[in-house]
Structures are given as structure tokens and as C-alpha cells.
Amino acid sequence: MNDADMRKIMEMLSKMDKKDLEKGISQASQILNSTSKDEILKKLNGLK
């Protein structure tokens, strides 16, 4: 990941309120802890 990508991520995070940020982190954690690639893709597609 380059510096520009990290800067964009940090800007996005700074604009989120704490509740939204915690919810997003929780969802990301659940998705990443899934063992199935298909499950991860299914959940990501459902979030759109």
C-alpha cells in the first residue's frame, strides 16, 4: 500500500463518527474471520 492510499484511508476514517467506524470495523472483522472465499465475496457484495 503506498502513502497516497493510506492518506485516503485516513481521511475517510477521520470523517466517520465513532459509531459508524466501530460498525465498519466489526463487519470487516467478521468478513475477514470467515474461512470461505465464497462467503467473503457474498458478504462484500451484500454490503453494496
Secondary structure per residue as TSV (DSSP state, phi and psi in degrees):
chain	resnum	aa	ss	phi	psi
A	1	M	-	360.0	130.0
A	2	N	-	-90.3	173.7
A	3	D	H	-62.5	-36.7
A	4	A	H	-63.4	-43.0
A	5	D	H	-62.0	-44.7
A	6	M	H	-64.2	-38.7
A	7	R	H	-63.9	-41.6
A	8	K	H	-63.5	-42.8
A	9	I	H	-61.7	-45.5
A	10	M	H	-64.7	-36.9
A	11	E	H	-63.8	-43.2
A	12	M	H	-61.5	-45.8
A	13	L	H	-64.0	-37.1
A	14	S	H	-68.0	-23.3
A	15	K	H	-87.2	-13.6
A	16	M	S	-84.1	147.1
A	17	D	-	-84.0	165.8
A	18	K	H	-58.3	-41.8
A	19	K	H	-64.0	-45.8
A	20	D	H	-63.8	-40.7
A	21	L	H	-62.7	-45.4
A	22	E	H	-63.2	-39.7
A	23	K	H	-63.7	-45.3
A	24	G	H	-62.8	-42.0
A	25	I	H	-65.1	-40.0
A	26	S	H	-62.8	-44.9
A	27	Q	H	-63.9	-43.2
A	28	A	H	-62.3	-41.1
A	29	S	H	-63.2	-44.5
A	30	Q	H	-61.8	-42.8
A	31	I	H	-64.8	-45.8
A	32	L	H	-69.8	-26.5
A	33	N	H	-80.0	-9.8
A	34	S	-	-67.9	142.8
A	35	T	S	-91.1	-17.6
A	36	S	-	-99.3	127.2
A	37	K	H	-59.2	-41.2
A	38	D	H	-63.1	-38.7
A	39	E	H	-63.8	-42.6
A	40	I	H	-61.0	-47.8
A	41	L	H	-62.9	-39.2
A	42	K	H	-63.4	-43.7
A	43	K	H	-67.6	-41.2
A	44	L	H	-63.9	-41.2
A	45	N	H	-66.3	-31.8
A	46	G	H	-72.4	-20.0
A	47	L	T	-81.9	-14.5
A	48	K	-	-69.2	360.0
